[in-house]
Amino acid sequence: MDLYIVTGHTKGLGRALVEQLGREPETELIALGRAPDGPIPGGAQLFVDLAAPRAVESACDRIEERMRGKRYGKAVLVNNAGVISPVGMLDRVDAAELERSLAVNFAAPILLMRRFLIAMATAAKVKRVINISSGAARRPYFGWGAYCAAKAGLDMISRVAALEAQAAMTGVQVVSLAPGVIDTPMQGVVRSASPEEFVDVERFRAMKAKGELRPPEEVAADILRLEKSGKLFAEPIADLRTLGE
Ligand SMILES: NC(=O)c1ccc[n+]([C@@H]2O[C@H](COP(=O)([O-])OP(=O)(O)OC[C@H]3O[C@@H](n4cnc5c(N)ncnc54)[C@H](OP(=O)(O)O)[C@@H]3O)[C@@H](O)[C@H]2O)c1
C-alpha cells in the first residue's frame, strides 16, 4: 500500500491530484484542506486551515493516529496548498493578510515536511516530498512580494532537505516543482488585480484569452507520472515545463 498526503485539495491543482489519486488501486489518500472531515474516494479528507496557529501540528497528530500500526511501500507528501494574496506593493498590503500568506505558503509546508520525515522514517520504505513552487520563486514579480519570497524559501528548504537526505542516507527524495501556468481559481485572482497592484496583469489576462493556461488535470497527470517514474526527483529544484516525458 502507498500513502499520498495532499494539501489544498478543494480546488485547482490539488483537486485534480486528489481525483486522480482516488482512482488508483493500492493507494491510501489523505487530503488536507478547508473541507469538513469525511471519506473521499481512496481515503479521507481532514479539515485544516493551514493559516491557523498549530494547525499543522494537530493535523499531523490526526494523520499519525490514522497511520498507527501501518507500513507503506511508499509515502508521498504533496505540499500543494497556496495563496497568491495579498497582491500589491509591500507598503500597501494588509499585515494580517501577509502573515496568513506566509503561514500557508511557507511555514505550513515546512512544518508538514518535518512531521512527514519523522513519521515516515520507519513507516515507509520510499519517502518522497513534492513541494509545489512557482516560477515566482526564481524571478521577482512586482506586487507578488509575499508569494515570491515564500516560494523562494520553499525552494531553499527543499534544497536543504535533499542535501540532508543525501548526507544522512535516509533515501528521502525531495523536489520543489514549478508547475507552469495552470487554469485554476488562483489565476482568476491573478487576473482580477489592478495594474497598480500587479503590473504584469495584462500579460496574464492575454494568456488566458489565448488559451495558454494548462488544465489542472493535465498538470496533475504529468506530476503523478513523473513522480512514479522517479524522474521528478532528478534535481531538488525543477520546472515541469522543462522536465520532459
Ligand atoms: N495556477 C497557477 O498558474 C500556478 C502557477 C505556479 C504555481 N502554482 C502553485 O500551485 C499550487 C496550487 O495552486 P492552484 O492554482 O491550484 O490554486 P487555487 O486554485 O487557488 O487552489 C489553492 C488550494 O489551496 C488551498 N488553501 C489556500 N489557503 C488554505 C488554507 N489556509 N488552509 C488550507 N488550504 C488552503 C485552497 O483551499 P480553499 O478552497 O479552502 O481556499 C485550494 O484548495 C499552489 O501552491 C500555487 O502557488 C500555481
The ligand as an ORCA input file, in Angstrom:
! r2SCAN-3c Opt
* xyz 0 1
  N      -2.258     28.274    -11.012
  C      -1.040     28.573    -11.417
  O      -0.844     29.097    -12.523
  C       0.152     28.264    -10.554
  C       1.407     28.578    -11.054
  C       2.535     28.298    -10.284
  C       2.379     27.691     -9.055
  N       1.121     27.394     -8.595
  C       1.033     26.743     -7.287
  O       0.255     25.568     -7.408
  C      -0.399     25.279     -6.165
  C      -1.882     25.083     -6.420
  O      -2.389     26.319     -6.907
  P      -3.795     26.456     -7.643
  O      -3.554     27.270     -8.828
  O      -4.467     25.148     -7.732
  O      -4.529     27.395     -6.559
  P      -6.042     27.504     -6.145
  O      -6.900     27.169     -7.292
  O      -6.214     28.839     -5.525
  O      -6.168     26.370     -5.019
  C      -5.390     26.505     -3.855
  C      -5.736     25.431     -2.848
  O      -5.035     25.759     -1.630
  C      -5.983     25.762     -0.574
  N      -5.705     26.682      0.516
  C      -5.470     28.009      0.453
  N      -5.384     28.525      1.687
  C      -5.562     27.493      2.562
  C      -5.600     27.389      3.975
  N      -5.453     28.461      4.776
  N      -5.794     26.181      4.525
  C      -5.966     25.086      3.754
  N      -5.984     25.118      2.413
  C      -5.765     26.321      1.828
  C      -7.274     26.199     -1.240
  O      -8.341     25.866     -0.383
  P      -9.652     26.805     -0.146
  O     -10.626     26.327     -1.179
  O     -10.058     26.498      1.237
  O      -9.239     28.225     -0.351
  C      -7.218     25.380     -2.519
  O      -7.631     24.067     -2.302
  C      -0.083     26.469     -5.247
  O       0.979     26.159     -4.385
  C       0.336     27.556     -6.219
  O       1.168     28.505     -5.620
  C       0.016     27.674     -9.308
*
